[in-house]
Amino acid sequence: MTPRTRRTSPSERAIAAPLLKLHQWVQTNNSDWWTVSVNFRTRTHWLVAGGTRWRVIFSLYGTRWGWTKRSHIRYEANVMVSPRRITPRRQAELGRSGWYGDLEEQLRRLGYRGQWHNHRTGRFGLFSKKLRDLVAVRAEVASLQGLDLGSVMTAAVER
């Protein structure tokens, strides 16, 4: 699975337009308001690993850390991995095989920290990586575009 850089379609621009208009309005009409956080994500990617179909979403966050317009911005990249559907039996098999821990270790090698959480639809993983600045954000996006997470997930199964 390789996220790709592409041009946005008219429908995607129409979805983003209200957010851009809100941002422009806040920036120009009222100096008491400012942006404190932004969140961007990829489309949902579907991968099969360990005999299970997994939803994978990459996201980027920028959060203002402080109480002024000039406060430092904290950047973070996130990876969320969750099953489409998984039976309790299959989830137990993956747990016994060490798949969850192996995938967590593979992501740790890429600089991501996080854990698996229990949910009624199955365990899901939330992993994040702190980024120093906008240059690091751009480098991480380039890295994610070249990442074959399907191979990473399959490697976790085969270990």
Secondary structure, DSSP 4 states (H G I P E B T S, - for coil): ------PPPHHHHHHHHHHHHHHHHHHHH-TT----EEEEEPPPEEEEETTEEEEEEEEEEEEEESSSTTPEEEEEEEEEEEESS--HHHHHHHHHHTHHHHHHHHHHHTT-EEEEE--TT--EEEEEEEE-SHHHHHHHHHHHHH--HHHHHHHHHH-
